[in-house]
Amino acid sequence: MFHSILIANRGEIATRIMQTATKMGLRTIAVYSEADTNALHVKNADEAIFIGASPSIKSYLNIENLLSAIDQSGAEAVHPGYGFLSEKEVFARAVIERSNAAWVGPAPEAIRLMGDKIESKKIAKQAGVNGVPGVLEAISDVKEARQIANDIGYPVIIKAAAGGGGKGMRVARSDEELIDGMKMATSEARNSFNDARVFIEKYFDNPRHIEIQVLADKYGNVVSLGERECSIQRRHQKVIEEAPSMFVTPEMREQMSAQAISLAKQVGYVSAGTVEFIVDQDGNFYFLEMNTRLQVEHRVTELVTGIDLVEQMIRIAAGEKLPFTQDDITTNGWAFESRIYAEDPKRGFLPSTGRIVKYQEPEAKAGTLIDTSIYEGGEVSMFYDPMIAKYCTHAPTREQAATMMVDGLGDFVIQGIAHNAGFMQAVLSHERFRQGDISTNFIEQEWPAGFSGAELSTEAQKVCMAVGVFCSLRDIERDSLITGQLPGRTPPIGARWVITLAGNSVSVYARKKEYGYDISYDDGMIVIRSSWKLGRKLFQGTVNGKPVSVRVTPLAEGYQLNYAGAEVQANLRTLRVAELGQYMPVRESNVSQFEITAPIAGLISAVHVNKGDVIRAGQQLFVIEAMKMENIIYADHDAKVKDVHVTAPSSVTSGQLVIEFEEPETESKDGKKAA
């Protein structure tokens, strides 16, 4: 066995690999870029080596710098994690041939064959694996692409030949969408993988994404560890995964596993790998690709099988045989993983960067685990992937594991950046999700206009109403203790109040009790108890005897409450103040329709308009890149461009002015035109 291991990666996957390596008694070596100088994986390692500037091409994608770090540290093994160079044959070959370290992963040739999405499909066909209808050749000519798409039949999907992680993929439902999709897919493929080749396959409208985890040693032994359901996706990126799948029957599992093992043997595979399938509504499954690395979602497989995949990868690299056979593999219970991304669900899931000013994790308990790369005071950089943590739950049943996940996500407090924890609560609480009626289009179908918060159920309304009253009264009680107040200006605690929640006002009467209040209103009574104190960002207590966690943020008036994916503002007022509230002026939005600013910090890679252009609603304005994704910004109304304040390529900050539009002329009552 090795004595030391270098993790050629960053973020949560680097810290996760270190956990197992430390448990195995190995010395851990981290690498870091300028942006990651104070990153968590650097702090957790036994040794850390600087490998270059912040852009990944100068650090985590720089093979020479990584080889230098391997030599400098004397590492005996190298684990690539996922992303970056983990599926690059040239890096695996360089480690094996140019350093004294062992490669923790499959052979370079297997990476090359399976990493090329076109070549891998040809090999899969030879191995007897079901294939998706399409053309197994790279396509660069738009005319040829149109002919192929029309032969297959729309919709089709354009994919990067060297792709992965949802990058370099576009769905087309017409010739027009195909032309735009080819441009965007090739551009993103070139930027992400330095390989602009794309191919076209049939696109299934409501498929499931189900994958089989395999392990193979150097002695020809290959086993399947069962399936993972990865159908909850947005923009072709996985958000929530689970194991096993409600949809997979024992017969399907056996067939899918047999085909995955056949493919692994066909390519001479060694180490951990994942064979991904697309599954239609009738249970027919088709090969998508093989990921020749550790998957982000490997944790759910570990939880249901009890097998540490990172440990097995290291042991296989050291020449050990698999310590179990297929007959030894059993699964226990159900596991979920939620990917916490630094992104804003309410702004089309745009990436969010900045400093973490508050970070609080759920209390550690049996059946849960967290892999993370952030800490309070740390920073989420614009240079890398937006995933900042994975939260996993494991319980005897799917319903129990999902409920644990919803509760745990509600216990996260992350401030300073936008994140998607509340959105995932909404997904996991959705009736369709609980019934297992899901597909890769689930998010798009349920939130076609974007996510603005989960709907408040009757139960959630009671919880938010009670917490709003509790927090507001604690505020008022503290204020009543301030000396020097005018007589009669402090409302009595036992007074009747009006609580306004999501635009609805309810008259309530709160009786103070030990550790809380009994709140009566027209339709009933709510009993709330908690030891919450002013200033805490997370309210934890019981509402009608049920434990609840609600994120609370004080506002100029009232509190913002986040509960079960819903976000509401709660205002508590006296009867008189509530009565006068209807006469208060409404604050107007300060967002100008004559300016468009950068929605995120990033790189403006293309500007499609010039000064003086007349544009139409829906027209592309510019492209901004951040966290390895391209985001197209469109016009939402007709206008004339007054000025363009940036050129491509150039870096911008969030909120920076990009394009200015002319204000239309209006006519006054006397017929004269005015601006």
C-alpha positions, 0 to 999 in steps of 0.5 A: 500500500502507498504511504502518500497520495496527491489529489490533483483536484480542488473543492469538496471532492478533494476534501472527500478523498482526503477523508478516506486517505487519512482513514487509510493512514496515507499522507495527503497532498493538496494542490492549489491555485492562487484563488484557492490559497485559503481553500478548505482542501488546502487547510485539510491536507498534510501538505499543499503545493501551489500550481499556478494562477486562478484560471484553471488552464493555468493551474488545475488543467496545467499538466506540467505544473501538476507533474512538478507538484507530484515530483516535489511532494514525492507522492506515491499515488495520484487521485484525479477526483472528477472534472478537470483532468480526471478523464484526460488520457494525456494526464493519466499517461503523463503520471504513469510514464513521467512520474514515480506515482501510481495512477488511481484510475483506469488505464489511459487507453480505457480513458481515451476510448470511453472519453470519446463519446463517439468511439465509446458508443461503437465499443458499446455496440460491440459489447452488446450494449443497447444504443441510442438512435443516432449517427456515430460520427462527428458532425461539423457541417450544418447542412449535414446536421440538418439532414441527420436530424430530419432522418432521426426525427426531431427532437434531437440533442447535440453533444460534445464528443469529449463532453461531460457535466452537461457542457456542450449539449443543446436540444433542438426541436427544429432546423432553426434551433439546430443551427443555433444549437450547433453554434453554442454546443461547439463553442462550449465544447471548444472552451470546456474540452479544447475539442469542438467536435459534436454529434447528434442523437435522438432526444427523448422527451421524458426519459430517466437518467439511470446509471450503473456503478462498476468496480474492476480490478487488475485481474479481470474481476468486475462487479456492479454495485447497482443503480443510481437514479439521476433524473432530477436535472437542470441544464443537463446537470444533475441536482438530486440523486438517489439509490436505488431507483423506484423505476428499476425492476430486478429484471432491469437491474440485472440486464443493465448491470450485465451490459455495464459489466460487458462494456467494462470487460470489452474495454479492459476497464480497471478502477471505479467507473459508471455506465450511464443509460437513458431510460424511456417510459416503457423501461427500454434503456440505451447507453449514453456514456461511460464516466471513467472516474469517480462520480459526484454522486458516488456517496449514495452508492456507498451509503446503500452498499457500505463500500467505500469507493475511494478506498477500493480505487486506491487499493486497486491502484496498489494492485489488490484484488477486489475483496468481494464478488457479485454475490457478496453485493447487497443493498440496504435502505435508500439514500439521497444526495443533494448538490448545493450549488452557488447559484440563484434559482430565482434568476434562472440558476445563474452562478453566484460568487462572493464571500461566505459571511455565514455558514452553518451546517445541519447537526451531524446525526446518523444517516447523514453526511456532508462533503463541502469545500466552503467555510465561514469567511471563505470565498466562492470563486468565479473560476470554478464549478458552482457546486459547494457541498453535497448533503446525503441522507440514508434511511430504511425507506425512500420516504424517510430518506427524502424527509430527512433530506428536506429537514436537513436542507432547512438547517443549512445557513449559507449567507453571502452568496445565493444557493439552491438549498430551498429549491431542492426542498421544494423538489423533494417535497413535491407530490410527483417526486414523492410518488417517483413520477420523475424524468430529466424534464421534471424541473422544467415541467414543474417550474416552466417560468422559473423558480420563485419559491415553493407554494405555501401549503396550509401546514407551511403557512401555519409554521411561517405565521407562528415563527413570524409572530414569535420572532417579531414579539421577541423583537418587541419585548427587547425594545420594551426594555429600552429606557427613556421611552415615551409613556404609552408608546410601547404596545402591550405584549398581550395585545391583538396583532395583525400578521401579514404573510405572503400578502394575506393578513390574519388577526391573531392573539398571542399568549406568552408561555414558557419558551413560546406562545399560544397563538389563537386566530379565527381558524384555530390555535398554534402552539410554538415553543423554542429557545431561539434568541434574537440574532440567530439565523436559524429558528429551531423549535416546535410548532404544534409539537412538530420539530421545525427549522426556519431560516430567518433574516431580519428586514427593515420591517418584519422578517424574511422566512425560508421554510420548505423551499418557500420564501415569505416576508412576515410583518407583525403590526398592531391593529391601528398600524395595520389599518394605516398601512393601506395608505402607505405609498408603494416603493417603486422598483429602481430597475431601469428598462433602459439599461442592462447590467451583468447578472453575474461576475464573469467574462463577456465572451461575445457581444452581438449588438452595436451602438445604433442597432434596433433590436427585438424582444428575444434577440441575443445581446451578449454571452457571459461565461462564469463557472465554466458555463456560457449564459446567453442574455436576451432582450426582453423588449424592443429597443434601440441601442444607445451605447455598448459599454463593454467589448469582448472579451472582458471581465465584468462584475455583477451589476456592471452596466453592459448595454444602454438603450434609448428612451422612446420619445413621447408626445405632450398634450400640446403635440410637442415631442418630449423625451 
